[in-house]
């Protein structure tokens, strides 16, 4: 199912010494499991700290994973240190923002409370990024998801059966322009456009709720019958490639199709596809096209080294 | 209540000859009445064609106004022509998009059907603009709202009692940047930001629904307790000043306050305030600041002549 030729996929990173421990901060969804499998395959010894939606994930049981509340971040760090973890990767979905009032920090976390508050301020999407930056400040080295699992990177061109019509290509171009433009604001990464106009731009509500909004607008007749809508998720200009790359999966395709969207674009070489087979099956089932679009020069000009 | 000094307000336009008829395309809200009063005060004879939300508006009864469904646009044009109307102004709110299936075009409109379909395609906000452009194509001259009623233009500086705190000024600056940036896309005109991040950007859903979204996000704890949110409506780069200038009124203030928003910025000299006294009373009652922000050079660089 995977359309990328083997020679195009860069090699994943490996351990610096035999059985090197790799800390994995695991939230929800398939990505943490993919990361742990990649770590094992590369020769790392995964040390899996499950947070938020990742707590209790069955796949990690054989790995001696431990569960932590956000208020126990200090304890997770102490565990990583006792296991001599030097490198850490994080990933997964966080569907509910940590409620600071319910955090009940432990003594170890209280020592870090100022930082912990900073981590929990702001939106859902940034909580993993803030956690990772915090770990970096504590001396850990951060590994990018795509360095451990380069096969997740979106290739250029189409996945699945469907290709875009001329109207859909026009919508794709406008949605890509909108997604890049709002990326300048460090707001969302996603936008929906038709061939005629920009329909919706992602703020802190996230891609899923933006898609629900588009579906609602369509149901209310606010989108013309001849308008073809396309979703684009794009890398932000100047984006740190270790964090928060735009990603899509089968659920994205199903949510988009539910909203009446005809196709999805994702920045090639930067966006992540979590679950190629599920995504392609969902796209073919819903007659939605999925395409990797080349990032333009403007977009990469400010890229972090 | 009006903070603008009299000498700063430009004079409104007047009739080219005694009793010149002025066509007014009147949708809902207070603006069409303000336009008709301005027309009478300037010496025009108003010819009021009421559409959509404007149908049956009581204030126009003394003016010999007529009601038209969207499908009767051709009849409105014939009426204007029979009254020797040369100049036309349009304004007001359109809360429900014309449903093309229910339009039942008249014979006169059928002659114009291709254009009528174009008018009714797309979002609510553009339907008046499309109607006006259509009239322009039929030989009418379009009068800008602010040329007939220049007292509606937003002055620089604060209206009402409240001024912005340092955090609120930071949110104002970011929201203004976001509103200008999405204006480049010819998407919405409005954005909400806190001092930390862009919260929401207006797509085709319109300002009211964007504000409801912000209120919903706040209720769900997705906006931090220390974040202060500010709404900005900004003129689009290259905007045709005759159409679709950003506007606010008392209802905008009440909807913003309901969403937990602390202040509102509007482009000075370009934005329109529909009902100064109601707006200032609503702002003072809700402890919301309202400020006219100077358009920056970038914003005006592409302005239509």
Interface residues (C-beta under 8 A of the other chain):
Chain A: X97 X99 X121 X122 X123 X124 X177 X178 X181 X182 X184 X185 X186 X187 X192 X196 X197 X198 X199 X200 X201 X203 X204 X205 X213 X217 X221 X222 X223 X224 X226
Chain B: X97 X99 X121 X122 X123 X124 X177 X178 X181 X182 X184 X185 X186 X187 X192 X196 X197 X198 X199 X200 X201 X203 X204 X205 X213 X217 X221 X222 X223 X224 X226
